[in-house]
Amino acid sequence: LPDSILEFKARFHNGAINWEAGANKTFTFFSDTLLPVRCFGSDTFGLCPNIPDTFNITLQVDLSQEAGFDPLSDNVDIAGDFSAWNAAYDATYQLTDPDGDLVYTGVFAFAEPLFIYKARYHNASGTNWELGLDKQVNFNNDTVVPVRCFSADTLGACYVAPLFNITLQIDMSQEPGFNPLTDSLDIAGLFNNWTTTYDNAYALSDPDGNLIFDITLLAQSSPVEYKVRYHNGSGTNWELGANKFANFLSDSLLPVRCFNSDSAGLCPVPPPQPGISFFTNTQSALESAGTISIGLVLNPANSVADTALILLNKGLGLQNNDFTTHPLAVNDSLELPIPANTDTVYFSFIIIDDQRVENNEMLTFQLLSTQANINISSPNQLLFTIIDDDIPPINNYSIAAISSQNSSGLADSIGLTCRISGRVSSLDFNSGNGYDFHIYDASGGINIISTQTINGYQVGLGDDLSLVGTVQQYQGLLQFAVDSISILSTANPLSTPSQISQLDEWSENRLVRIRGLRFIDTNMRWTNLSSGTMYLPASNGPDTIMLQIEAGTNIYNNPYLTGYFQVTGIGIQRDSLSPYLHNYYLRPRQYSDFTVINLPQICISEIMVESVHPTAINGDWFEIYNYGNFPINLNGYRFGNDNIMSQSHSINQNVNINPGERIIVVDAPVPQDTIWLKSWKQYGNGPQMLIPNRDFFGFPNYKSTGDEAYLYDALNHLVSYVKYDANAITSGYSLQFSNNGTLLGQSLIGVNGSYLSADGDVGSPTDYRPFSIRQENNLGITIYPNPAKHLLFIESSTGEQKTISLFDSRGQLKIEMQAQNIREEINVADFPAGIYHLRISQEGQEINRKIVITK
């Protein structure tokens, strides 16, 4: 165009003429000119502005922790500028949960680069917007936004707090209105909406009857706010004080807390009320008993002399000539002097036997008053029963004769009144408050019980007694409620306790001993026991033995045992449900019943359960390992796959196993033991082996379907116990165990000394090859054994020429030889024990290995 001014407009044609908008476009020019780009319709230069692209945005919102959300009825959607933030549910922008995992998703098309929204759910209560800021998504392509927790301003699934087991313990022993036989006890809190009615889901129980009730809750966060209450005919009885808080950071056994208390601790036992009372409210004796002492207690002791007035009320049939008292009662009144500064006082009740068969006779002593007006405390009456024994002799029975029971463990002789005799085998666990001790005869044992002392008898170990009473049974334990005790002799020696490994019906009421125990939970210690009873589980490996430790003994104030021990005691039973064939306990009598023992540090470390050995030899074996610091003689040791003594196999040779040494017990008698050694490439090493018909008889034949292995020392202590099931077994692979009997798994070539035997088994008998048998680089050379004792073998996959050199630790050449055999052997029997260096040169390559020679 000629210079000067160009005026124009652009247009496009598509069946019509489409002129660009704006004024006519004009440009002034004076030479050849390239005008800048101008956007169609624009009056100024410049590229057309970008029109945002639209992309698919996938949102994922986690509603799993939203308390008010109901996935069965509520609808979920999003809102933003794109919907004018309309509060009503908008199905166009709904989120759905097709897989039911409570993560709601939706895919929406929006123009880049920014998308602002909030999620909400809709139900009968209205629209429930998520909290926090508006949520933003920046994008420039199709985007899957990671999961975001509802109401969170940052990405990530909702945090789910872990659940913890929280055990609460409530002491109800001092709550006067609570009756454990009829009342029910539970807790309330936010977890059950503070319901005012009894909630069985949150009930507390007291299985051991010590009035300390407990419950275990599943809780997510600390603290748990609650209160305890008990329910009876009077209604619901909430504990006093503020709401209680259980604080925790993990599974927790919270300390005992007294009902109504805001702090931890057992309920304080109120001091006895000052006053005077009888020792007990009932007492009895045979008509032939003669003189009986009847006691009263003063608390506190009186500081001056006094006199108590006691009235006598004779029951039906009792005459004045049937008894007398000292001091003498006059007109059915007895004046009892009370010396100054005394806390107990007695009077004598003398029964006069009329030698006639008659009914039992009763006399009530009533404490009426004292001259100094000391408070009369309870019991202020004593009902004394005179049991007529002017009858034909009561039948004598052995303990076994009254111990028979039916298939449910229920004694056949319950309610039988008879006479038995036996020797005292325990202390009195009631400590003078009646009786609770054990006796035995040649046929068995029984628990002797009474609510009162009889003729002032004090229980002594070794006393031979004749007793009259009635057969009872409590929680499966056979008991004899005694009415009469005659001492035949005293301080006799006790029989040797029976050695057992587990408690059962046979051990009930017998004096038994269990060896090789250690406590399972060292946090439970009898040193914490000041009253009541503690149950401590102990284990000898396969079995758990429950020890019943009672505060009335001298055990709790002596040192707790942290290692292995043996314990003597009385076998008892505490089974509250039929059949009465479970829940057996051992009841130690005193601290001297415990003896600390040091078990040898020896274990079963490996078992070949299912060998693939192709010869007539079974090929099965197991390994014994001395992991301690002292040599052990195995003579008298026993092993087997059953803890029954008669089914075990005894080692009958003096076999010493040194510290760090391993020996093999193999099912391969002479001469097959040599074949077994060659199969495992142990020839020349001279490992110790125990074989049948020479060192022991029989072999356990460990089952591939799962089995156990036991090793006892010469004193019958269980020193090693291992166990496996069928899933652990693969034919031809041995099983390896740790020193404490934990299954480590199958043997793997090159791990823990394991290697492939000549017949295909994999294992590490004697662990002779800590470096394993392995192929060295690409020469295909195998060196074994290492350590070596007599012969060192070098095997090649080919017969290539090679140079073999052996140097001592100072670098002096001891052997150098040219070899081309597939297997070469070097005799090292005369070499001093120590570390040597082996070098093999072949085809321009060199192998260097450290070799250990032992003696």
HELIX and SHEET records of a PDB file:
HELIX    1   1 ASP A   81  SER A   83  5                                   3    
HELIX    2   2 ALA A   91  TYR A   93  5                                   3    
HELIX    3   3 LEU A  190  ASN A  192  5                                   3    
HELIX    4   4 ASN A  200  TYR A  202  5                                   3    
HELIX    5   5 ASN A  320  ASP A  322  5                                   3    
HELIX    6   6 ALA A  400  ILE A  402  5                                   3    
HELIX    7   7 TRP A  526  ASN A  528  5                                   3    
HELIX    8   8 TYR A  591  ASP A  593  5                                   3    
HELIX    9   9 MET A  645  GLN A  647  5                                   3    
HELIX   10  10 GLN A  672  SER A  679  1                                   8    
HELIX   11  11 ALA A  726  ALA A  728  5                                   3    
HELIX   12  12 PRO A  765  ASP A  767  5                                   3    
SHEET    1   A 2 SER A   4  PHE A   8  0                                        
SHEET    2   A 2 LYS A  25  PHE A  29 -1                                        
SHEET    1   B 2 ARG A  11  HIS A  13  0                                        
SHEET    2   B 2 ILE A  17  TRP A  19 -1                                        
SHEET    1   C 3 VAL A 103  ALA A 111  0                                        
SHEET    2   C 3 THR A  54  ASP A  62 -1                                        
SHEET    3   C 3 THR A 143  VAL A 144  1                                        
SHEET    1   D 3 VAL A 103  ALA A 111  0                                        
SHEET    2   D 3 THR A  54  ASP A  62 -1                                        
SHEET    3   D 3 ARG A 148  CYS A 149  1                                        
SHEET    1   E 4 GLN A  94  LEU A  95  0                                        
SHEET    2   E 4 ASN A  75  GLY A  80 -1                                        
SHEET    3   E 4 LEU A 114  ASN A 123 -1                                        
SHEET    4   E 4 GLY A 126  TRP A 129 -1                                        
SHEET    1   F 4 GLN A  94  LEU A  95  0                                        
SHEET    2   F 4 ASN A  75  GLY A  80 -1                                        
SHEET    3   F 4 LEU A 114  ASN A 123 -1                                        
SHEET    4   F 4 LYS A 135  ASN A 138 -1                                        
SHEET    1   G 3 ILE A 212  ALA A 219  0                                        
SHEET    2   G 3 PHE A 164  ASP A 171 -1                                        
SHEET    3   G 3 SER A 252  CYS A 258  1                                        
SHEET    1   H 3 SER A 184  GLY A 189  0                                        
SHEET    2   H 3 VAL A 224  ASN A 232 -1                                        
SHEET    3   H 3 GLY A 235  TRP A 238 -1                                        
SHEET    1   I 3 SER A 184  GLY A 189  0                                        
SHEET    2   I 3 VAL A 224  ASN A 232 -1                                        
SHEET    3   I 3 LYS A 244  ALA A 246 -1                                        
SHEET    1   J 4 GLY A 275  PHE A 278  0                                        
SHEET    2   J 4 THR A 291  ASN A 299 -1                                        
SHEET    3   J 4 THR A 344  ILE A 351 -1                                        
SHEET    4   J 4 PHE A 323  HIS A 326 -1                                        
SHEET    1   K 5 THR A 282  LEU A 286  0                                        
SHEET    2   K 5 GLN A 381  ILE A 387  1                                        
SHEET    3   K 5 GLU A 361  THR A 370 -1                                        
SHEET    4   K 5 ASP A 306  LYS A 314 -1                                        
SHEET    5   K 5 SER A 333  ILE A 338 -1                                        
SHEET    1   L 6 THR A 417  VAL A 424  0                                        
SHEET    2   L 6 TYR A 435  ASP A 441 -1                                        
SHEET    3   L 6 GLY A 444  SER A 450 -1                                        
SHEET    4   L 6 LEU A 477  SER A 489  1                                        
SHEET    5   L 6 ASP A 464  TYR A 474 -1                                        
SHEET    6   L 6 THR A 417  VAL A 424 -1                                        
SHEET    1   M 7 SER A 498  ILE A 500  0                                        
SHEET    2   M 7 LEU A 511  PHE A 519  1                                        
SHEET    3   M 7 THR A 533  SER A 539 -1                                        
SHEET    4   M 7 THR A 544  GLU A 550 -1                                        
SHEET    5   M 7 TYR A 584  ARG A 587  1                                        
SHEET    6   M 7 PHE A 565  GLN A 573 -1                                        
SHEET    7   M 7 PHE A 594  VAL A 596 -1                                        
SHEET    1   N 6 MET A 689  LEU A 690  0                                        
SHEET    2   N 6 ARG A 662  VAL A 666  1                                        
SHEET    3   N 6 TRP A 621  ASN A 626 -1                                        
SHEET    4   N 6 ILE A 602  MET A 608 -1                                        
SHEET    5   N 6 LEU A 735  PHE A 737 -1                                        
SHEET    6   N 6 LEU A 743  GLN A 746 -1                                        
SHEET    1   O 2 ILE A 632  ASN A 633  0                                        
SHEET    2   O 2 ASN A 656  ILE A 657 -1                                        
SHEET    1   P 4 HIS A 649  SER A 650  0                                        
SHEET    2   P 4 ARG A 638  GLY A 640 -1                                        
SHEET    3   P 4 GLY A 706  TYR A 712 -1                                        
SHEET    4   P 4 LEU A 718  ASP A 725 -1                                        
SHEET    1   Q 2 TYR A 755  LEU A 756  0                                        
SHEET    2   Q 2 VAL A 762  GLY A 763 -1                                        
SHEET    1   R 3 ILE A 781  TYR A 784  0                                        
SHEET    2   R 3 LEU A 791  SER A 796 -1                                        
SHEET    3   R 3 ARG A 823  ASN A 827 -1                                        
SHEET    1   S 4 LEU A 813  ALA A 819  0                                        
SHEET    2   S 4 LYS A 802  PHE A 807 -1                                        
SHEET    3   S 4 GLY A 834  GLN A 842 -1                                        
SHEET    4   S 4 GLN A 845  ILE A 853 -1                                        
END                                                                             
